[in-house]
Amino acid sequence: MTRRTFATALCAPAWLPARESPYDAGSRAQLFVDDLLVRDTRGIAFTLHPARKHSANPLVTADRGFEGWRLELYGNVIWDAQEKIFKMWYLAEGGGHFRFEYNTHYAISTDGIRWEKPLVGTVPSKNGEKTNAVIEAQHLASVMKDMSDPDPARRYKLIGWTDEPRDKAGYHTMISPDGLNWKQFSTERICPSSDVITGYYDEQRKLYVAMPKIGTAVRGQRRRVFYLITSEDFVNWSKPELVFAPDLRDDAGSLGRIARARRLLEVPDDLDLIRTEFYGLGFYPAESVTLGFPWVFTINNNARLNPRNHEGPFELQLAATRDLRNWSRAFRVPCLEPGGPGEWDEGLVVTQSRAIRVGDEIRLYYGGANYTHGCGCLYKAEDTGRKTKFTGSIGLASWKLDRFVSADGHSADSALTTVPLVFSGERLEINASTGNGGSLRVELLDPAGRLLAGPSDPFRGDEVRAAITWRKNPSVASWKGKPVSVRFLLQNARLFSFAFRQPV
């Protein structure tokens, strides 16, 4: 776990209503992944909690001849509520079994842990064998199931990078009635460039959201950075806006990330080339904030067998945004720890396009590899260790609901006070835990900081939705719609989120 105290405030979030103060908390869970709601603190530290890797990882491996030597989760996993199964679209290298080298494949699971590869492929193989390949020459298949579209032929939608035909290659959309039979939907590229793109449907904003990689000059070097495009109808897309680029703090941390991956790197450092870039981005729309999982690419030199490309490791970090344009990244360390020496996910990590909630768990499926971006195995098949030494697979990491970052108080006078806010629920619920002898109490204040209620009855334990009470009464209905600040008094306690909910 990594701790820090937030030092700067966010820019005003553009997606909020014109009246930004008091902040409208509604009945949504409020997370501490940024400091938007923090007015002041006393003896509080903010702690990043990395995801827990599943003990059965890797869950999906290249175990079929037609998958070639590695898999990548250049795709997505969804829970199909109608069919009651998990569905995965992923990338495999083909092993010479298809017309094109890369294709998107399909897998299913009843529990999201044990995966099957049904031979329902719609991409013909060279020898006529049955496979699970469903989209030809398609990378980054960000798949969504849309039950609201009246046209059953558009039940499944996809944002991705289409590699063929070459004269039309680029960022495109596709549609399918069943997730297996796909056809291109966009008649023109939805934005310039081609390479990594991830996207999802944002139910709160009622927008299709995509982040395409478009090479851009940043501080004197052309870099992999990410732009934002959106669409209300899946047809017309906005002009790309640059929203995700490395800053000086990213570059300053480059050598530390390189040093941790030193045993995998095939070339020595070139101090003139060392820098940070972004290779991709996964998403998770929480109730009140959108989380991002940037794939941080740290370059140490040009690749040994392909000097036009670059060597270096990937690292997965955590980001947060209130408007999709301004991103906060308080922690510049892994939110998913890289694998240790010799482990399957030691070198590279990429994610599904959108993490999913399963009960009180947030699941992030990810692709891992035991090589780095400049490894010779990526550029030459012979004598580079493909399949024997190097491979790529798919695993699972998860968090307990909303437990990405906690506000921690250890001393008797530790406190966190929010900015003035209004709410629409009738009781206060917290996602929190306490240690030995610890407790969490709550006070309600007016906007000037004068006490209205509290301190509350003490909370002790470990719960994701514990109701706060005042003399055993959980109701805060008398303050509903009125500006208040919330003061949390933490003694050996952690607070992950809070929400004003309606009674169950």
C-alpha positions, 0 to 999 in steps of 0.5 A: 500500500502506498500513502501520500497526502494530497497537496493540490486541488482539482480543476473545477469539474466541467460535467457538474451542473452550473451550480458547483457549490454546494457540491451535489452528492445526491445518493451516490457513493463518494470515493477518495480517489481524488481530493475534490470533496476534501476541505481540510484534514488533520492527521490524515493520510491517503493510501492506495490499495493495489488490486488483489490478483486471483490465485488461479492466474493466469486464467486463460492461456494460449493452449490451442494451436490456432491461438499461436504463442501468446494472448493479449486482452486487447478486448473486453469482458462483459457480464451478459445479464440475459444469458447469465454468463461472462463473455470475453473478446481477446486477441491471439496471434493466429499461429499461421492458421488464418489469413491474417496474423491477428484476430479477435477470439471469443471465450465464455464462463459461468463464474468468470474464473473457469473459461471455455473457448467454444468453437463457434468461430466465424473467421475461416481457418486455412485448413477448415478447422473449427476455432473461436476466432470471431473478428478478422484483423481486429485489435482492441475490441471494446465490446458492449451489449446494448439492449436498448437499441431497437435494431437487433442487428446492432445488439452488440457494438464494438470500438476498435482498431481494424487492420485490414484492408490497409487502405481503410485501416484505422479506428472503426466501429462494428456491430453484431446481432450475437457477438459472433458475426460482426460487420463494420459499422463506421463508413469512415475512420471515427478519428485519425491515426491507428493503434490502441483505442479503448472505449465504453458506453457511459450510462450516466452521461449517455455517451459512447466514450473512446480514447484513441492513441494519437502520436503527439509532440510532448516536451520535444519528443513525439509520444504515445498519448491519448485523446478523447472522442465521444458520441451520442448515437455511435455514428457521429463522433466529436473532434479529438481532444488531448486529455492524457499526456505525460507530465514532468512528474511522469518523466522524473520517475522513469528511471525508477520504473526502468530499474525495477525491470532491468533484468528483462530489458534487452538494451542498455539505457540511452539517457537521451531517449528515456521518457514516459508514454501511455500505451492504453487505458482501461475504465471503471465508471463508479457512481460519482467519478470515473476511474482510469487504469493507464498502461504506463510505458517507460522507454529506456531505448530503441528496440534491439531488433526494431530500432523504429520501435522502443524498449521498456516495461509497462506499469498499471496505475490509477487515475480519476476524472469528473469530466473525462477531460481533467484527470487526477493521478495522485499516486504514480505507483502500480495499482496492480503490482507487476509479477515477480522475477520469472512470473507470467506477468512480469513485463507487460500488462494491459487491461480490458476496456471496462472493469465490471462490478460483480456483487461487492467486487470490482473485477479488472481482467488483464493481459500479462506477459513475461517480456518487455515492449522491445523483446526480440520475440515480438519482432522475429519468430526464430530463436527468440523464445516464443512459446518456450520462454516467452508468452502472454496470458490473461488473468484477473485482479479485483478490489472489494467494492470502491476500496481503491483509496482510503483516508486513514486516521490513526491518532485520537484527533485525526479528522477529515472535513468535506466541502459543503455538499447537499444530498438526497438520501435519508441515511449516511452509509460508510465503506470503512474498517477499523483496527484494534481499539479503533473507531469512526464517528461522524459530525455534520456541520453547517457551511461555516463549520458550526456543529449541527449534529454529532459526534455520532455513535462509533462505528467499529468493524469492517463493512462496505455499507455501514449505517451511521447512527446518532443515538441509534437513529440513522435518519439524516432526513432533516438535513436533506437538500440543505448544505452541510459539511461532513466531518469524519473522526477517525481513530485507527480507522480507514474510510474508503467512501460514503453515501447518503442512501435511501432506507432499504 
